[in-house]
Amino acid sequence: MSDVLRKYIPERAVDPCLELIRAHGVHLKVVNQRVTRHGDYRIMPDGSHQITVNASANPYRFLITLVHEIAHLIAFEQFGRRIKPHGKEWKRTFQYLMLPLLRPEVFPSHLLPLLAKHFKNPKASSSTDAQLSIALMQYDTPNHKTCIFELPQGSIFTLHNGRRFKKGPKRIKRYECIEVATGRVYLFQPNAEVEWIRT
């Protein structure tokens, strides 16, 4: 297990994560990239705990996702399964588990202030924290996608499912975009990755 972790997370985070995995009997599965989620936790029919995390070349995203899912397991064990998945019990557990890892030996120093701000009130996904998500993207494997905030207004773009949109103005934090086929307006996070159709 330590060899698997060394492949995906920063070296100084391996031992603390290994300790958590062993203490809580976690079966960790690294899976191919999924569009809708970075990871998930489930309790198996035999009572064992399974956590899946998307394979990622970004060690910081992988680490945050792994600890996020372990926090679900621990929060359910401590507070019962009736709690909200991303409620106050999970938030407190996630904060507690991440705190020892928010150090320059684990994360690049420029990420630490963004992480400190994020973990004052962690969200259901780090992707909904646009500032942190954009900063983490620089450690992703380069791809042909573009973030919404980088597109000129009026640009046409597609999602992974082929739906086409036209970028509109920014409304507070998110961008108003019109679906080409239906004329419906949708709001997009600035860090949403899309395929820009250059005309």
C-alpha positions in Angstrom: 0.0 0.0 0.0 2.8 2.4 0.8 4.2 1.9 -2.8 0.8 2.9 -4.2 0.6 6.0 -2.0 4.1 7.0 -3.0 3.1 7.0 -6.6 0.2 9.4 -6.0 0.8 11.7 -3.0 3.6 13.8 -1.7 6.3 11.8 0.2 5.8 13.5 3.5 2.0 12.6 3.5 2.5 8.9 2.9 3.0 7.8 6.6 0.1 9.8 8.0 -2.2 8.5 5.3 -1.0 5.0 5.6 -1.8 5.2 9.4 -5.4 6.3 8.7 -5.9 3.6 6.1 -4.7 0.9 8.4 -6.5 2.2 11.5 -9.8 2.3 9.7 -9.5 -0.9 7.5 -9.8 1.0 4.3 -9.6 -0.8 1.0 -8.2 1.8 -1.4 -8.9 1.6 -5.1 -7.3 3.9 -7.6 -9.6 4.1 -10.7 -9.6 5.8 -14.1 -10.6 9.4 -14.3 -14.3 10.0 -13.8 -15.9 13.3 -15.0 -18.4 13.7 -12.2 -16.3 13.0 -9.1 -12.7 12.9 -7.8 -13.4 10.0 -5.4 -16.0 8.3 -3.3 -16.5 6.3 -0.1 -18.8 3.3 0.4 -19.4 0.7 3.0 -19.4 -2.7 1.4 -22.0 -5.5 2.1 -19.5 -7.3 4.3 -19.0 -4.2 6.4 -15.6 -3.3 5.0 -14.8 0.3 3.8 -13.9 1.0 0.2 -12.5 4.3 -1.0 -12.0 5.0 -4.7 -9.9 7.9 -5.9 -9.3 8.9 -9.5 -5.8 8.2 -10.8 -4.1 11.6 -11.1 -0.7 12.9 -11.8 -1.5 15.8 -9.4 -0.3 14.6 -6.0 -2.0 17.5 -4.2 -5.5 16.9 -5.7 -5.1 13.1 -5.0 -4.2 13.8 -1.3 -7.1 16.2 -0.7 -9.5 13.7 -2.3 -8.2 10.8 -0.3 -8.4 12.7 3.0 -11.9 14.0 2.0 -13.1 10.4 1.6 -11.5 9.1 4.8 -13.2 12.0 6.6 -16.6 10.6 5.4 -15.7 7.2 6.8 -14.6 8.6 10.2 -17.5 11.0 10.5 -20.0 8.2 9.8 -18.3 6.0 12.4 -18.2 8.7 15.1 -21.6 10.4 14.5 -23.7 7.7 12.8 -25.0 7.3 9.3 -27.8 9.7 9.6 -25.6 12.8 9.4 -25.5 14.9 6.2 -22.7 13.7 3.9 -21.1 17.1 3.8 -22.5 18.5 7.0 -20.8 20.0 10.1 -19.6 16.6 11.4 -17.8 15.8 8.1 -16.4 19.4 7.9 -14.9 19.2 11.4 -13.5 15.7 10.7 -12.0 16.8 7.4 -10.4 19.9 9.0 -9.0 17.8 11.8 -7.4 15.3 9.4 -6.0 17.9 7.0 -4.5 20.3 9.6 -1.3 18.3 10.2 -0.8 18.1 6.4 -1.0 21.8 5.7 2.7 22.3 5.9 5.4 23.4 3.4 6.9 19.9 3.5 3.7 18.6 2.0 2.2 21.4 -0.2 3.9 24.1 -2.2 4.0 27.3 -0.1 1.9 29.3 -2.6 -1.0 26.8 -2.1 -1.0 27.0 1.7 -2.9 30.3 2.1 -5.5 29.1 -0.4 -5.8 25.8 1.5 -6.0 27.6 4.9 -8.9 29.7 3.6 -10.6 26.6 2.0 -10.4 24.6 5.2 -12.1 27.3 7.3 -15.3 25.9 5.8 -14.5 23.1 3.4 -16.9 22.5 0.5 -18.3 19.3 -0.8 -15.7 19.4 -3.6 -12.5 21.4 -3.9 -13.6 22.1 -7.5 -16.3 24.4 -6.2 -13.6 26.6 -4.6 -12.6 28.2 -7.9 -9.5 30.0 -6.6 -8.0 26.8 -5.1 -9.1 24.7 -8.0 -7.4 27.0 -10.5 -4.2 27.0 -8.4 -4.2 23.2 -8.2 -4.7 22.9 -12.0 -1.1 23.9 -12.7 -0.1 20.5 -11.3 -2.5 18.5 -13.5 -1.3 16.7 -16.7 -1.7 19.2 -19.6 -4.7 18.6 -21.7 -6.6 20.2 -24.6 -9.3 21.7 -22.4 -9.7 25.4 -21.4 -11.2 26.9 -18.3 -14.4 29.0 -18.8 -12.7 32.1 -17.3 -10.0 31.9 -20.0 -12.5 32.1 -22.9 -13.4 35.3 -24.6 -17.1 36.3 -24.0 -19.3 35.0 -26.8 -17.1 31.9 -27.3 -18.7 28.6 -28.2 -17.6 25.6 -26.2 -18.7 21.9 -25.6 -18.9 19.8 -22.5 -17.7 16.1 -22.2 -21.2 15.0 -23.3 -21.2 17.1 -26.5 -23.6 19.8 -25.4 -22.7 23.2 -26.8 -22.8 26.6 -25.0 -22.1 30.2 -25.7 -20.2 32.1 -22.9 -22.0 35.1 -21.5 -21.3 37.6 -18.8 -20.0 36.9 -15.2 -22.7 37.0 -12.5 -21.0 37.5 -9.2 -18.9 34.3 -9.1 -20.1 32.3 -12.0 -20.6 32.8 -15.8 -24.0 32.8 -17.5 -23.8 30.6 -20.5 -26.6 29.9 -23.1 -27.1 26.3 -24.3 -27.0 26.6 -28.2 -29.6 23.9 -28.8 -32.2 25.1 -26.3 -31.5 28.8 -25.5 -31.5 27.9 -21.8 -29.2 29.8 -19.5 -26.8 27.8 -17.2 -24.3 29.1 -14.6 -20.8 27.8 -14.8 -17.9 27.9 -12.3 -14.9 29.9 -13.7 -12.7 26.8 -13.3 -15.0 24.4 -15.3 -12.9 22.8 -18.0 -14.5 22.8 -21.4 -13.5 22.3 -25.1 -13.3 25.6 -26.9 -14.6 25.5 -30.4 -12.5 28.1 -32.3 -14.3 29.5 -35.3 
